[in-house]
């Protein structure tokens, strides 16, 4: 059997690729992944969104470091 065609738009496919790469690089957290994908696909991500997504990941990374906030 062949696979079903991908029903996502090109914007949705690209948003997933970008979001997954950012997650793999540790620049965002998985908690904000769906919001990021949705806003990227819609072309609605603003500077404040990026600050929030990346800031959350940076704070989480600092908490995991020895002597961090945890």
CHARMM-style PDB file with segment names, atoms N, HN, CA, C and O in Angstrom:
ATOM      1  N   UNK     1       0.829  -1.189   0.000  1.00  0.00      PROA
ATOM      2  CA  UNK     1       0.000   0.000   0.000  1.00  0.00      PROA
ATOM      3  C   UNK     1       0.871   1.248   0.000  1.00  0.00      PROA
ATOM      4  O   UNK     1       1.969   1.254   0.556  1.00  0.00      PROA
ATOM      5  N   UNK     2       0.377   2.283  -0.618  1.00  0.00      PROA
ATOM      6  HN  UNK     2      -0.515   2.278  -1.070  1.00  0.00      PROA
ATOM      7  CA  UNK     2       1.126   3.537  -0.611  1.00  0.00      PROA
ATOM      8  C   UNK     2       0.661   4.402   0.551  1.00  0.00      PROA
ATOM      9  O   UNK     2      -0.443   4.244   1.072  1.00  0.00      PROA
ATOM     10  N   UNK     3       1.530   5.311   0.937  1.00  0.00      PROA
ATOM     11  HN  UNK     3       2.427   5.439   0.514  1.00  0.00      PROA
ATOM     12  CA  UNK     3       1.207   6.212   2.047  1.00  0.00      PROA
ATOM     13  C   UNK     3       0.182   7.234   1.597  1.00  0.00      PROA
ATOM     14  O   UNK     3       0.127   7.603   0.424  1.00  0.00      PROA
ATOM     15  N   UNK     4      -0.627   7.686   2.541  1.00  0.00      PROA
ATOM     16  HN  UNK     4      -0.583   7.386   3.493  1.00  0.00      PROA
ATOM     17  CA  UNK     4      -1.595   8.740   2.247  1.00  0.00      PROA
ATOM     18  C   UNK     4      -0.852  10.035   1.972  1.00  0.00      PROA
ATOM     19  O   UNK     4       0.180  10.304   2.587  1.00  0.00      PROA
ATOM     20  N   UNK     5      -1.368  10.837   1.056  1.00  0.00      PROA
ATOM     21  HN  UNK     5      -2.206  10.619   0.557  1.00  0.00      PROA
ATOM     22  CA  UNK     5      -0.686  12.116   0.786  1.00  0.00      PROA
ATOM     23  C   UNK     5      -0.719  13.022   2.014  1.00  0.00      PROA
ATOM     24  O   UNK     5      -1.641  12.963   2.827  1.00  0.00      PROA
ATOM     25  N   UNK     6       0.296  13.847   2.125  1.00  0.00      PROA
ATOM     26  HN  UNK     6       1.045  13.894   1.464  1.00  0.00      PROA
ATOM     27  CA  UNK     6       0.406  14.784   3.244  1.00  0.00      PROA
ATOM     28  C   UNK     6      -0.593  15.913   3.012  1.00  0.00      PROA
ATOM     29  O   UNK     6      -0.492  16.642   2.025  1.00  0.00      PROA
ATOM     30  N   UNK     7      -1.554  16.057   3.920  1.00  0.00      PROA
ATOM     31  HN  UNK     7      -1.636  15.464   4.721  1.00  0.00      PROA
ATOM     32  CA  UNK     7      -2.612  17.055   3.762  1.00  0.00      PROA
ATOM     33  C   UNK     7      -2.198  18.432   4.284  1.00  0.00      PROA
ATOM     34  O   UNK     7      -2.958  19.394   4.171  1.00  0.00      PROA
ATOM     35  N   UNK     8      -0.995  18.527   4.853  1.00  0.00      PROA
ATOM     36  HN  UNK     8      -0.378  17.746   4.945  1.00  0.00      PROA
ATOM     37  CA  UNK     8      -0.552  19.817   5.389  1.00  0.00      PROA
ATOM     38  C   UNK     8      -0.153  20.758   4.268  1.00  0.00      PROA
ATOM     39  O   UNK     8       0.251  20.332   3.186  1.00  0.00      PROA
ATOM     40  N   UNK     9      -0.277  22.042   4.551  1.00  0.00      PROA
ATOM     41  HN  UNK     9      -0.605  22.388   5.430  1.00  0.00      PROA
ATOM     42  CA  UNK     9       0.152  23.050   3.580  1.00  0.00      PROA
ATOM     43  C   UNK     9       1.678  23.131   3.594  1.00  0.00      PROA
ATOM     44  O   UNK     9       2.315  22.652   4.533  1.00  0.00      PROA
ATOM     45  N   UNK    10       2.267  23.733   2.562  1.00  0.00      PROA
ATOM     46  HN  UNK    10       1.750  24.122   1.800  1.00  0.00      PROA
ATOM     47  CA  UNK    10       3.724  23.937   2.587  1.00  0.00      PROA
ATOM     48  C   UNK    10       4.163  24.743   3.809  1.00  0.00      PROA
ATOM     49  O   UNK    10       5.212  24.459   4.387  1.00  0.00      PROA
ATOM     50  N   UNK    11       3.381  25.735   4.205  1.00  0.00      PROA
ATOM     51  HN  UNK    11       2.529  25.965   3.734  1.00  0.00      PROA
ATOM     52  CA  UNK    11       3.724  26.516   5.398  1.00  0.00      PROA
ATOM     53  C   UNK    11       3.737  25.643   6.643  1.00  0.00      PROA
ATOM     54  O   UNK    11       4.619  25.790   7.490  1.00  0.00      PROA
ATOM     55  N   UNK    12       2.779  24.745   6.767  1.00  0.00      PROA
ATOM     56  HN  UNK    12       2.063  24.626   6.080  1.00  0.00      PROA
ATOM     57  CA  UNK    12       2.727  23.859   7.931  1.00  0.00      PROA
ATOM     58  C   UNK    12       3.903  22.894   7.940  1.00  0.00      PROA
ATOM     59  O   UNK    12       4.476  22.622   8.995  1.00  0.00      PROA
ATOM     60  N   UNK    13       4.265  22.376   6.773  1.00  0.00      PROA
ATOM     61  HN  UNK    13       3.800  22.597   5.916  1.00  0.00      PROA
ATOM     62  CA  UNK    13       5.419  21.462   6.694  1.00  0.00      PROA
ATOM     63  C   UNK    13       6.712  22.192   7.052  1.00  0.00      PROA
ATOM     64  O   UNK    13       7.541  21.663   7.792  1.00  0.00      PROA
ATOM     65  N   UNK    14       6.883  23.403   6.527  1.00  0.00      PROA
ATOM     66  HN  UNK    14       6.210  23.832   5.926  1.00  0.00      PROA
ATOM     67  CA  UNK    14       8.087  24.179   6.839  1.00  0.00      PROA
ATOM     68  C   UNK    14       8.124  24.559   8.315  1.00  0.00      PROA
ATOM     69  O   UNK    14       9.182  24.502   8.943  1.00  0.00      PROA
ATOM     70  N   UNK    15       6.983  24.945   8.871  1.00  0.00      PROA
ATOM     71  HN  UNK    15       6.124  24.992   8.361  1.00  0.00      PROA
ATOM     72  CA  UNK    15       6.921  25.295  10.298  1.00  0.00      PROA
ATOM     73  C   UNK    15       7.343  24.108  11.158  1.00  0.00      PROA
ATOM     74  O   UNK    15       8.028  24.284  12.165  1.00  0.00      PROA
ATOM     75  N   UNK    16       6.941  22.913  10.773  1.00  0.00      PROA
ATOM     76  HN  UNK    16       6.384  22.770   9.955  1.00  0.00      PROA
ATOM     77  CA  UNK    16       7.334  21.726  11.536  1.00  0.00      PROA
ATOM     78  C   UNK    16       8.836  21.478  11.452  1.00  0.00      PROA
ATOM     79  O   UNK    16       9.467  21.142  12.454  1.00  0.00      PROA
ATOM     80  N   UNK    17       9.405  21.639  10.274  1.00  0.00      PROA
ATOM     81  HN  UNK    17       8.892  21.912   9.460  1.00  0.00      PROA
ATOM     82  CA  UNK    17      10.848  21.446  10.102  1.00  0.00      PROA
ATOM     83  C   UNK    17      11.618  22.451  10.956  1.00  0.00      PROA
ATOM     84  O   UNK    17      12.561  22.082  11.656  1.00  0.00      PROA
ATOM     85  N   UNK    18      11.218  23.707  10.897  1.00  0.00      PROA
ATOM     86  HN  UNK    18      10.452  24.006  10.328  1.00  0.00      PROA
ATOM     87  CA  UNK    18      11.904  24.767  11.652  1.00  0.00      PROA
ATOM     88  C   UNK    18      11.751  24.530  13.152  1.00  0.00      PROA
ATOM     89  O   UNK    18      12.730  24.608  13.893  1.00  0.00      PROA
ATOM     90  N   UNK    19      10.533  24.244  13.602  1.00  0.00      PROA
ATOM     91  HN  UNK    19       9.738  24.181  13.000  1.00  0.00      PROA
ATOM     92  CA  UNK    19      10.285  24.036  15.028  1.00  0.00      PROA
ATOM     93  C   UNK    19      11.071  22.836  15.550  1.00  0.00      PROA
ATOM     94  O   UNK    19      11.646  22.897  16.637  1.00  0.00      PROA
ATOM     95  N   UNK    20      11.100  21.754  14.789  1.00  0.00      PROA
ATOM     96  HN  UNK    20      10.633  21.704  13.906  1.00  0.00      PROA
ATOM     97  CA  UNK    20      11.857  20.576  15.217  1.00  0.00      PROA
ATOM     98  C   UNK    20      13.358  20.870  15.303  1.00  0.00      PROA
ATOM     99  O   UNK    20      14.037  20.381  16.205  1.00  0.00      PROA
ATOM    100  N   UNK    21      13.869  21.667  14.366  1.00  0.00      PROA
ATOM    101  HN  UNK    21      13.317  22.064  13.633  1.00  0.00      PROA
ATOM    102  CA  UNK    21      15.288  22.023  14.402  1.00  0.00      PROA
ATOM    103  C   UNK    21      15.597  22.896  15.621  1.00  0.00      PROA
ATOM    104  O   UNK    21      16.622  22.712  16.277  1.00  0.00      PROA
ATOM    105  N   UNK    22      14.709  23.843  15.918  1.00  0.00      PROA
ATOM    106  HN  UNK    22      13.876  23.992  15.385  1.00  0.00      PROA
ATOM    107  CA  UNK    22      14.910  24.695  17.094  1.00  0.00      PROA
ATOM    108  C   UNK    22      14.864  23.874  18.381  1.00  0.00      PROA
ATOM    109  O   UNK    22      15.650  24.102  19.300  1.00  0.00      PROA
ATOM    110  N   UNK    23      13.944  22.925  18.438  1.00  0.00      PROA
ATOM    111  HN  UNK    23      13.305  22.740  17.691  1.00  0.00      PROA
ATOM    112  CA  UNK    23      13.829  22.050  19.604  1.00  0.00      PROA
ATOM    113  C   UNK    23      15.096  21.199  19.747  1.00  0.00      PROA
ATOM    114  O   UNK    23      15.635  21.071  20.846  1.00  0.00      PROA
ATOM    115  N   UNK    24      15.561  20.629  18.664  1.00  0.00      PROA
ATOM    116  HN  UNK    24      15.123  20.733  17.771  1.00  0.00      PROA
ATOM    117  CA  UNK    24      16.783  19.799  18.690  1.00  0.00      PROA
ATOM    118  C   UNK    24      18.000  20.595  19.129  1.00  0.00      PROA
ATOM    119  O   UNK    24      18.898  20.060  19.779  1.00  0.00      PROA
ATOM    120  N   UNK    25      18.028  21.875  18.773  1.00  0.00      PROA
ATOM    121  HN  UNK    25      17.298  22.310  18.245  1.00  0.00      PROA
ATOM    122  CA  UNK    25      19.158  22.744  19.143  1.00  0.00      PROA
ATOM    123  C   UNK    25      19.032  23.275  20.561  1.00  0.00      PROA
ATOM    124  O   UNK    25      19.938  23.945  21.056  1.00  0.00      PROA
ATOM    125  N   UNK    26      17.911  22.982  21.222  1.00  0.00      PROA
ATOM    126  HN  UNK    26      17.175  22.438  20.820  1.00  0.00      PROA
ATOM    127  CA  UNK    26      17.712  23.448  22.593  1.00  0.00      PROA
ATOM    128  C   UNK    26      17.304  24.915  22.681  1.00  0.00      PROA
ATOM    129  O   UNK    26      17.389  25.521  23.749  1.00  0.00      PROA
ATOM    130  N   UNK    27      16.861  25.488  21.562  1.00  0.00      PROA
ATOM    131  HN  UNK    27      16.792  24.995  20.694  1.00  0.00      PROA
ATOM    132  CA  UNK    27      16.485  26.897  21.557  1.00  0.00      PROA
ATOM    133  C   UNK    27      15.047  27.148  21.981  1.00  0.00      PROA
ATOM    134  O   UNK    27      14.681  28.272  22.324  1.00  0.00      PROA
ATOM    135  N   UNK    28      14.235  26.100  21.957  1.00  0.00      PROA
ATOM    136  HN  UNK    28      14.532  25.187  21.678  1.00  0.00      PROA
ATOM    137  CA  UNK    28      12.859  26.193  22.453  1.00  0.00      PROA
ATOM    138  C   UNK    28      12.564  24.948  23.272  1.00  0.00      PROA
ATOM    139  O   UNK    28      13.298  23.962  23.205  1.00  0.00      PROA
ATOM    140  N   UNK    29      11.491  24.997  24.042  1.00  0.00      PROA
ATOM    141  HN  UNK    29      10.894  25.797  24.096  1.00  0.00      PROA
ATOM    142  CA  UNK    29      11.068  23.843  24.817  1.00  0.00      PROA
ATOM    143  C   UNK    29       9.906  23.159  24.123  1.00  0.00      PROA
ATOM    144  O   UNK    29       9.194  23.782  23.335  1.00  0.00      PROA
ATOM    145  N   UNK    30       9.712  21.893  24.408  1.00  0.00      PROA
ATOM    146  HN  UNK    30      10.290  21.387  25.049  1.00  0.00      PROA
ATOM    147  CA  UNK    30       8.618  21.160  23.787  1.00  0.00      PROA
ATOM    148  C   UNK    30       7.255  21.706  24.208  1.00  0.00      PROA
ATOM    149  O   UNK    30       6.275  21.548  23.481  1.00  0.00      PROA
ATOM    150  N   UNK    31       7.186  22.346  25.375  1.00  0.00      PROA
ATOM    151  HN  UNK    31       7.982  22.474  25.966  1.00  0.00      PROA
ATOM    152  CA  UNK    31       5.912  22.884  25.851  1.00  0.00      PROA
ATOM    153  C   UNK    31       5.354  23.945  24.915  1.00  0.00      PROA
ATOM    154  O   UNK    31       4.135  24.095  24.833  1.00  0.00      PROA
ATOM    155  N   UNK    32       6.187  24.674  24.218  1.00  0.00      PROA
ATOM    156  HN  UNK    32       7.177  24.552  24.285  1.00  0.00      PROA
ATOM    157  CA  UNK    32       5.712  25.721  23.327  1.00  0.00      PROA
ATOM    158  C   UNK    32       5.720  25.334  21.859  1.00  0.00      PROA
ATOM    159  O   UNK    32       5.493  26.174  20.989  1.00  0.00      PROA
ATOM    160  N   UNK    33       5.979  24.071  21.585  1.00  0.00      PROA
ATOM    161  HN  UNK    33       6.163  23.388  22.292  1.00  0.00      PROA
ATOM    162  CA  UNK    33       6.189  23.625  20.208  1.00  0.00      PROA
ATOM    163  C   UNK    33       4.965  23.821  19.317  1.00  0.00      PROA
ATOM    164  O   UNK    33       5.093  24.343  18.210  1.00  0.00      PROA
ATOM    165  N   UNK    34       3.797  23.420  19.770  1.00  0.00      PROA
ATOM    166  HN  UNK    34       3.692  22.997  20.669  1.00  0.00      PROA
ATOM    167  CA  UNK    34       2.598  23.526  18.934  1.00  0.00      PROA
ATOM    168  C   UNK    34       2.219  24.981  18.677  1.00  0.00      PROA
ATOM    169  O   UNK    34       1.788  25.324  17.576  1.00  0.00      PROA
ATOM    170  N   UNK    35       2.376  25.838  19.685  1.00  0.00      PROA
ATOM    171  HN  UNK    35       2.725  25.559  20.579  1.00  0.00      PROA
ATOM    172  CA  UNK    35       2.102  27.267  19.515  1.00  0.00      PROA
ATOM    173  C   UNK    35       3.049  27.854  18.479  1.00  0.00      PROA
ATOM    174  O   UNK    35       2.628  28.616  17.609  1.00  0.00      PROA
ATOM    175  N   UNK    36       4.319  27.503  18.572  1.00  0.00      PROA
ATOM    176  HN  UNK    36       4.661  26.884  19.279  1.00  0.00      PROA
ATOM    177  CA  UNK    36       5.310  27.991  17.623  1.00  0.00      PROA
ATOM    178  C   UNK    36       4.973  27.532  16.206  1.00  0.00      PROA
ATOM    179  O   UNK    36       5.005  28.337  15.275  1.00  0.00      PROA
ATOM    180  N   UNK    37       4.653  26.259  16.030  1.00  0.00      PROA
ATOM    181  HN  UNK    37       4.627  25.605  16.786  1.00  0.00      PROA
ATOM    182  CA  UNK    37       4.319  25.740  14.704  1.00  0.00      PROA
ATOM    183  C   UNK    37       3.114  26.460  14.122  1.00  0.00      PROA
ATOM    184  O   UNK    37       3.113  26.827  12.947  1.00  0.00      PROA
ATOM    185  N   UNK    38       2.096  26.661  14.936  1.00  0.00      PROA
ATOM    186  HN  UNK    38       2.097  26.363  15.891  1.00  0.00      PROA
ATOM    187  CA  UNK    38       0.870  27.308  14.479  1.00  0.00      PROA
ATOM    188  C   UNK    38       1.160  28.741  14.032  1.00  0.00      PROA
ATOM    189  O   UNK    38       0.714  29.169  12.967  1.00  0.00      PROA
ATOM    190  N   UNK    39       1.902  29.470  14.846  1.00  0.00      PROA
ATOM    191  HN  UNK    39       2.264  29.122  15.711  1.00  0.00      PROA
ATOM    192  CA  UNK    39       2.191  30.868  14.518  1.00  0.00      PROA
ATOM    193  C   UNK    39       3.142  30.981  13.329  1.00  0.00      PROA
ATOM    194  O   UNK    39       2.980  31.878  12.501  1.00  0.00      PROA
ATOM    195  N   UNK    40       4.122  30.096  13.227  1.00  0.00      PROA
ATOM    196  HN  UNK    40       4.253  29.367  13.899  1.00  0.00      PROA
ATOM    197  CA  UNK    40       5.012  30.116  12.066  1.00  0.00      PROA
ATOM    198  C   UNK    40       4.245  29.840  10.782  1.00  0.00      PROA
ATOM    199  O   UNK    40       4.422  30.540   9.784  1.00  0.00      PROA
ATOM    200  N   UNK    41       3.400  28.828  10.808  1.00  0.00      PROA
ATOM    201  HN  UNK    41       3.256  28.260  11.619  1.00  0.00      PROA
ATOM    202  CA  UNK    41       2.638  28.455   9.616  1.00  0.00      PROA
ATOM    203  C   UNK    41       1.715  29.581   9.173  1.00  0.00      PROA
ATOM    204  O   UNK    41       1.486  29.767   7.978  1.00  0.00      PROA
ATOM    205  N   UNK    42       1.188  30.325  10.127  1.00  0.00      PROA
ATOM    206  HN  UNK    42       1.374  30.173  11.098  1.00  0.00      PROA
ATOM    207  CA  UNK    42       0.271  31.425   9.812  1.00  0.00      PROA
ATOM    208  C   UNK    42       1.005  32.724   9.503  1.00  0.00      PROA
ATOM    209  O   UNK    42       0.386  33.698   9.073  1.00  0.00      PROA
ATOM    210  N   UNK    43       2.316  32.747   9.718  1.00  0.00      PROA
ATOM    211  HN  UNK    43       2.819  31.956  10.067  1.00  0.00      PROA
ATOM    212  CA  UNK    43       3.088  33.968   9.522  1.00  0.00      PROA
ATOM    213  C   UNK    43       2.795  34.999  10.596  1.00  0.00      PROA
ATOM    214  O   UNK    43       2.893  36.204  10.362  1.00  0.00      PROA
ATOM    215  N   UNK    44       2.432  34.511  11.783  1.00  0.00      PROA
ATOM    216  HN  UNK    44       2.352  33.533  11.973  1.00  0.00      PROA
ATOM    217  CA  UNK    44       1.989  35.404  12.854  1.00  0.00      PROA
ATOM    218  C   UNK    44       2.957  35.494  14.028  1.00  0.00      PROA
ATOM    219  O   UNK    44       2.631  36.129  15.031  1.00  0.00      PROA
ATOM    220  N   UNK    45       4.125  34.885  13.940  1.00  0.00      PROA
ATOM    221  HN  UNK    45       4.390  34.369  13.125  1.00  0.00      PROA
ATOM    222  CA  UNK    45       5.087  34.935  15.042  1.00  0.00      PROA
ATOM    223  C   UNK    45       5.692  36.333  15.128  1.00  0.00      PROA
ATOM    224  O   UNK    45       6.229  36.854  14.151  1.00  0.00      PROA
ATOM    225  N   UNK    46       5.596  36.923  16.306  1.00  0.00      PROA
ATOM    226  HN  UNK    46       5.160  36.499  17.100  1.00  0.00      PROA
ATOM    227  CA  UNK    46       6.109  38.278  16.535  1.00  0.00      PROA
ATOM    228  C   UNK    46       7.386  38.207  17.373  1.00  0.00      PROA
ATOM    229  O   UNK    46       7.733  37.157  17.913  1.00  0.00      PROA
ATOM    230  N   UNK    47       8.065  39.327  17.469  1.00  0.00      PROA
ATOM    231  HN  UNK    47       7.783  40.180  17.030  1.00  0.00      PROA
ATOM    232  CA  UNK    47       9.294  39.394  18.260  1.00  0.00      PROA
ATOM    233  C   UNK    47       9.033  38.973  19.702  1.00  0.00      PROA
ATOM    234  O   UNK    47       9.862  38.298  20.312  1.00  0.00      PROA
ATOM    235  N   UNK    48       7.898  39.362  20.243  1.00  0.00      PROA
ATOM    236  HN  UNK    48       7.224  39.910  19.747  1.00  0.00      PROA
ATOM    237  CA  UNK    48       7.560  38.995  21.630  1.00  0.00      PROA
ATOM    238  C   UNK    48       7.414  37.477  21.783  1.00  0.00      PROA
ATOM    239  O   UNK    48       7.781  36.908  22.811  1.00  0.00      PROA
ATOM    240  N   UNK    49       6.870  36.830  20.740  1.00  0.00      PROA
ATOM    241  HN  UNK    49       6.571  37.292  19.905  1.00  0.00      PROA
ATOM    242  CA  UNK    49       6.735  35.369  20.777  1.00  0.00      PROA
ATOM    243  C   UNK    49       8.107  34.712  20.832  1.00  0.00      PROA
ATOM    244  O   UNK    49       8.337  33.807  21.635  1.00  0.00      PROA
ATOM    245  N   UNK    50       9.020  35.170  19.974  1.00  0.00      PROA
ATOM    246  HN  UNK    50       8.833  35.905  19.322  1.00  0.00      PROA
ATOM    247  CA  UNK    50      10.370  34.606  19.948  1.00  0.00      PROA
ATOM    248  C   UNK    50      11.066  34.817  21.286  1.00  0.00      PROA
ATOM    249  O   UNK    50      11.732  33.914  21.792  1.00  0.00      PROA
ATOM    250  N   UNK    51      10.913  36.004  21.858  1.00  0.00      PROA
ATOM    251  HN  UNK    51      10.372  36.737  21.447  1.00  0.00      PROA
ATOM    252  CA  UNK    51      11.523  36.280  23.169  1.00  0.00      PROA
ATOM    253  C   UNK    51      10.976  35.325  24.224  1.00  0.00      PROA
ATOM    254  O   UNK    51      11.724  34.828  25.067  1.00  0.00      PROA
ATOM    255  N   UNK    52       9.702  35.075  24.176  1.00  0.00      PROA
ATOM    256  HN  UNK    52       9.095  35.478  23.491  1.00  0.00      PROA
ATOM    257  CA  UNK    52       9.058  34.174  25.139  1.00  0.00      PROA
ATOM    258  C   UNK    52       9.559  32.739  24.948  1.00  0.00      PROA
ATOM    259  O   UNK    52       9.991  32.096  25.904  1.00  0.00      PROA
ATOM    260  N   UNK    53       9.498  32.243  23.704  1.00  0.00      PROA
ATOM    261  HN  UNK    53       9.146  32.766  22.928  1.00  0.00      PROA
ATOM    262  CA  UNK    53       9.900  30.855  23.445  1.00  0.00      PROA
ATOM    263  C   UNK    53      11.366  30.616  23.791  1.00  0.00      PROA
ATOM    264  O   UNK    53      11.694  29.645  24.472  1.00  0.00      PROA
ATOM    265  N   UNK    54      12.232  31.483  23.331  1.00  0.00      PROA
ATOM    266  HN  UNK    54      11.965  32.271  22.777  1.00  0.00      PROA
ATOM    267  CA  UNK    54      13.665  31.283  23.559  1.00  0.00      PROA
ATOM    268  C   UNK    54      14.035  31.593  25.007  1.00  0.00      PROA
ATOM    269  O   UNK    54      14.880  30.913  25.588  1.00  0.00      PROA
ATOM    270  N   UNK    55      13.415  32.605  25.589  1.00  0.00      PROA
ATOM    271  HN  UNK    55      12.728  33.157  25.118  1.00  0.00      PROA
ATOM    272  CA  UNK    55      13.665  32.930  26.994  1.00  0.00      PROA
ATOM    273  C   UNK    55      13.298  31.783  27.918  1.00  0.00      PROA
ATOM    274  O   UNK    55      14.028  31.489  28.865  1.00  0.00      PROA
ATOM    275  N   UNK    56      12.167  31.128  27.651  1.00  0.00      PROA
ATOM    276  HN  UNK    56      11.574  31.366  26.882  1.00  0.00      PROA
ATOM    277  CA  UNK    56      11.765  29.973  28.467  1.00  0.00      PROA
ATOM    278  C   UNK    56      12.797  28.861  28.380  1.00  0.00      PROA
ATOM    279  O   UNK    56      13.138  28.249  29.392  1.00  0.00      PROA
ATOM    280  N   UNK    57      13.293  28.597  27.186  1.00  0.00      PROA
ATOM    281  HN  UNK    57      13.016  29.095  26.364  1.00  0.00      PROA
ATOM    282  CA  UNK    57      14.299  27.540  27.014  1.00  0.00      PROA
ATOM    283  C   UNK    57      15.600  27.899  27.718  1.00  0.00      PROA
ATOM    284  O   UNK    57      16.239  27.037  28.323  1.00  0.00      PROA
ATOM    285  N   UNK    58      15.994  29.162  27.644  1.00  0.00      PROA
ATOM    286  HN  UNK    58      15.475  29.862  27.153  1.00  0.00      PROA
ATOM    287  CA  UNK    58      17.226  29.588  28.312  1.00  0.00      PROA
ATOM    288  C   UNK    58      17.094  29.484  29.830  1.00  0.00      PROA
ATOM    289  O   UNK    58      18.022  29.039  30.505  1.00  0.00      PROA
ATOM    290  N   UNK    59      15.952  29.892  30.363  1.00  0.00      PROA
ATOM    291  HN  UNK    59      15.199  30.254  29.814  1.00  0.00      PROA
ATOM    292  CA  UNK    59      15.741  29.781  31.818  1.00  0.00      PROA
ATOM    293  C   UNK    59      15.745  28.323  32.254  1.00  0.00      PROA
ATOM    294  O   UNK    59      16.310  27.991  33.296  1.00  0.00      PROA
ATOM    295  N   UNK    60      15.129  27.460  31.478  1.00  0.00      PROA
ATOM    296  HN  UNK    60      14.670  27.729  30.631  1.00  0.00      PROA
ATOM    297  CA  UNK    60      15.111  26.031  31.812  1.00  0.00      PROA
ATOM    298  C   UNK    60      16.526  25.454  31.776  1.00  0.00      PROA
ATOM    299  O   UNK    60      16.884  24.638  32.625  1.00  0.00      PROA
ATOM    300  N   UNK    61      17.321  25.870  30.808  1.00  0.00      PROA
ATOM    301  HN  UNK    61      17.030  26.533  30.119  1.00  0.00      PROA
ATOM    302  CA  UNK    61      18.698  25.377  30.707  1.00  0.00      PROA
ATOM    303  C   UNK    61      19.526  25.839  31.902  1.00  0.00      PROA
ATOM    304  O   UNK    61      20.333  25.076  32.432  1.00  0.00      PROA
ATOM    305  N   UNK    62      19.329  27.081  32.326  1.00  0.00      PROA
ATOM    306  HN  UNK    62      18.674  27.702  31.895  1.00  0.00      PROA
ATOM    307  CA  UNK    62      20.076  27.581  33.504  1.00  0.00      PROA
ATOM    308  C   UNK    62      19.682  26.820  34.766  1.00  0.00      PROA
ATOM    309  O   UNK    62      20.529  26.572  35.624  1.00  0.00      PROA
ATOM    310  N   UNK    63      18.410  26.446  34.890  1.00  0.00      PROA
ATOM    311  HN  UNK    63      17.722  26.648  34.193  1.00  0.00      PROA
ATOM    312  CA  UNK    63      17.973  25.701  36.078  1.00  0.00      PROA
ATOM    313  C   UNK    63      18.615  24.319  36.112  1.00  0.00      PROA
ATOM    314  O   UNK    63      18.822  23.761  37.189  1.00  0.00      PROA
ATOM    315  N   UNK    64      18.930  23.766  34.952  1.00  0.00      PROA
ATOM    316  HN  UNK    64      18.762  24.219  34.077  1.00  0.00      PROA
ATOM    317  CA  UNK    64      19.532  22.430  34.903  1.00  0.00      PROA
ATOM    318  C   UNK    64      21.030  22.439  35.173  1.00  0.00      PROA
ATOM    319  O   UNK    64      21.613  21.394  35.461  1.00  0.00      PROA
ATOM    320  N   UNK    65      21.658  23.611  35.082  1.00  0.00      PROA
ATOM    321  HN  UNK    65      21.183  24.460  34.848  1.00  0.00      PROA
ATOM    322  CA  UNK    65      23.096  23.721  35.310  1.00  0.00      PROA
ATOM    323  C   UNK    65      23.407  23.577  36.795  1.00  0.00      PROA
ATOM    324  O   UNK    65      22.582  23.927  37.639  1.00  0.00      PROA
ATOM    325  N   UNK    66      24.582  23.069  37.115  1.00  0.00      PROA
ATOM    326  HN  UNK    66      25.252  22.784  36.430  1.00  0.00      PROA
ATOM    327  CA  UNK    66      24.978  23.006  38.532  1.00  0.00      PROA
ATOM    328  C   UNK    66      24.939  24.419  39.125  1.00  0.00      PROA
ATOM    329  O   UNK    66      25.464  25.362  38.535  1.00  0.00      PROA
ATOM    330  N   UNK    67      24.322  24.549  40.276  1.00  0.00      PROA
ATOM    331  HN  UNK    67      23.895  23.782  40.755  1.00  0.00      PROA
ATOM    332  CA  UNK    67      24.201  25.852  40.910  1.00  0.00      PROA
ATOM    333  C   UNK    67      23.085  26.685  40.343  1.00  0.00      PROA
ATOM    334  O   UNK    67      22.975  27.870  40.660  1.00  0.00      PROA
ATOM    335  N   UNK    68      22.225  26.073  39.482  1.00  0.00      PROA
ATOM    336  HN  UNK    68      22.314  25.111  39.225  1.00  0.00      PROA
ATOM    337  CA  UNK    68      21.110  26.799  38.875  1.00  0.00      PROA
ATOM    338  C   UNK    68      19.997  27.012  39.885  1.00  0.00      PROA
ATOM    339  O   UNK    68      20.180  26.771  41.078  1.00  0.00      PROA
ATOM    340  N   UNK    69      18.862  27.455  39.417  1.00  0.00      PROA
ATOM    341  HN  UNK    69      18.714  27.650  38.447  1.00  0.00      PROA
ATOM    342  CA  UNK    69      17.747  27.793  40.285  1.00  0.00      PROA
ATOM    343  C   UNK    69      17.047  26.609  40.905  1.00  0.00      PROA
ATOM    344  O   UNK    69      16.309  26.792  41.873  1.00  0.00      PROA
ATOM    345  N   UNK    70      17.240  25.390  40.397  1.00  0.00      PROA
ATOM    346  HN  UNK    70      17.840  25.242  39.610  1.00  0.00      PROA
ATOM    347  CA  UNK    70      16.533  24.216  40.944  1.00  0.00      PROA
ATOM    348  C   UNK    70      17.130  23.787  42.260  1.00  0.00      PROA
ATOM    349  OT1 UNK    70      16.665  22.820  42.863  1.00  0.00      PROA
TER     350      UNK     70
END
